[in-house]
Amino acid sequence: MGLKDSEDISGKWYVRLWKGRDRYEMDLGTAYRLILGELEGALGHVSEEQVDAFRRLVAEARAVFVTGEGRSGLLAKCFAMRLMHLGLQAHAVGDTVTPHVSPGDVLIAVSGSGETKTTNLLAASAAEQGARVVALSSLRDSTLARTAGLVMVAPAPAKHADGHGSVQYGGTLFEQSAFILLDTLALRLQRRLEVTAEEMDARHATLE
């Protein structure tokens, strides 16, 4: 016999009968509070020392390059856009107009596992060419972390088969944590560089 609409299981989920089948569903308030709770848990463990070191590297870099695959690559590009708004030289690896990397540059490589093949190849290439490599990952020990001069860890475990880790699919929690962390860094850079919103507006794209 199925459970009624309002019956609670595991404190978070409820079952709704739909066309003769049990369907697990979560209401909006429960879902976003659950996600915000996971984000607070992940971001609360980010090292302030690592963040400060990263902020200094970006502020002093000749140019900043970003790379990552999939959703990690998208959030890296979002950060590059904010750096452009702040008046810094920022480039996304793979764009046809991306220039060469040189000593004095910084590459920000985003990978939750730290084992993404393309990201690791690019990070190794940048390091060989004298650039500083910053790894943004959920793991402190990985191929990417060993290549990087600085590792920023957002400890956001993926959902495991045993049920432990995030309730969200795959690397979603890491991607959310990384996005907010980079936006936080952009805000802190804006304050440090004393860039006004009006100055950022003047750099915003108009061909759109």
Number of C-alpha atoms within 10 A of each C-alpha: 4 11 13 12 11 10 11 12 10 6 7 12 16 19 19 19 13 9 7 8 10 15 12 11 13 13 10 9 8 11 14 12 11 15 17 13 11 21 21 11 15 21 19 12 12 16 13 11 10 13 19 12 14 19 16 12 19 25 15 13 19 17 21 26 26 26 26 25 16 8 16 23 20 18 23 24 20 15 23 24 19 21 23 17 22 24 14 18 17 26 22 24 22 10 8 7 9 12 13 10 21 16 15 14 24 26 27 27 29 30 29 29 20 23 15 15 13 12 23 25 12 18 29 18 15 23 20 13 14 14 25 24 28 25 30 29 27 27 22 18 13 17 17 31 26 15 22 24 13 19 26 25 24 27 22 26 21 21 17 12 7 6 9 10 15 20 16 15 10 15 19 20 27 29 24 21 22 29 19 16 19 19 16 13 20 21 15 14 19 19 11 12 12 10 15 11 11 9 12 16 11 10 12 14 10 6 4 3
